[in-house]
Amino acid sequence: MSQIDSGSFPKVLMVDLSLQYGGSTSRALALIQNSPPGKIALAGLKSSAIVQEMQKLRLPVHIIGTYKTDPRILLNLVKLIRVEKYQIVDTQNIQSKFWGSFASLFTRIGLISTINSWYANEHGQASPKGRVYTALELLTNLNLDLYITVSEKDRNALIHSGIAKDRIRLIYNAITLTSASILGDSEWLRQKFNLSKDALICSAAGRLVPVKGYDILIEAIKQLEHKVPKLVCLLVGEGECRAQLEEQIKRYKLEGRVILAGYQSREATLMILKNSAVFVMPSRYEGTPIALLEAAALGLPILASSSGGIPELVAHNEQALLIPPNDPTALAEGLLKLCEDRQFAQRIAESAQARVRDRFNLEGQVIATWDAYQAAYQSHLSNKSS
């Protein structure tokens, strides 16, 4: 932050009402950790993963409710904004946008909506959730000053929805992770999950939700059952699809071949990734996934679907092997190639590692975000005075 005069920045309250740890959690934590002291804090739910991480890291955090529809959230937000004299609210998901938009309206402060993944793209334009979330997002724009989005595809979706181009800032996600900072203890990984010494481990990390495509990955592992008998897949994360995935694993008799590792700490997750042979992201849609950037930084060969913002991060056959979403056969063929052609796998892994280091560094992201905050605040003041 030394490149910017932080004295002119507004005081920002980031609102994140998510319960589970995800890519947007990592983004928010990194931004707050690397921002000017006293300029930004987070408001969240009592039992949420991000609040627990904030407290563990001793970062400024306010608890405003216990669940996403807690009616006390609005009153607590309004009181918090007035007492602490916040000047901008930056909302991180649809529930946060709902409450944050009313709070900013009542307190007459600036409003930013950060879109980590456009709802119609993530959930499907025809799905009830996709339609409701998209409609709610657009209906709460009465006093919106700026959108921040993390992929060009989501930016285009906003423009298609009627948002003016000059009200959108595209700021890619970024990381500071280096491979040397994570322990390389493969024996720890094998003991933790009771794996054989010759197991070939592929890993995936993310919420167990339909958009992540883990059902497609399990289909692909089934196809490789006899072609790569030593292949073991670790799925790190929790979510609504756990029971469905457990049933699919049992039906295909893949117990011990596909392991639902559950929620793991960030440190444990990164150790799992580093000590894997391949990182897989079979998502039906993504913005700019933090997990993929972390896998690249750790030097892992990447197999991912060519959906959402993923092709904006890595190029096919250069930094990753990209395959169509919803295609288990293509996914199986990609896994087979990376398992058998280790020279190719190493080449794309090294290229991805260099690309992340050069193009997706945290300092640039933080500077761009605070520039957006400053622009939104100036726009808000101009609109307020007119």
Secondary structure by P-SEA (a helix, b strand, c coil): ccccccccccbbbbbbccccccaaaaaaaaaaaacccccbbbbbccccaaaaaaaaaccbbbbccccccccaaaaaaaaaaaaacccbbbbccaaaaaaaaaaaaaabbbbbbbbccccccccccccaaaaaaaaaaaaacccccbbbbccaaaaaaaaaaccccccbbbbbbbbccccccccccaaaaaaaacccccccccccccccccccaaaaaaaaaaaaccccccbbbbbbbcccaaaaaaaaaaaacccccccccccccaaaaaaaaaaccbbbbbcccccccaaaaaaaaaccbbbbcccccccccccccccccccccccaaaaaaaaaaaacaaaaaaaaaaaaaaaaaccccaaaaaaaaaaaaaaaaaaaaaaaac
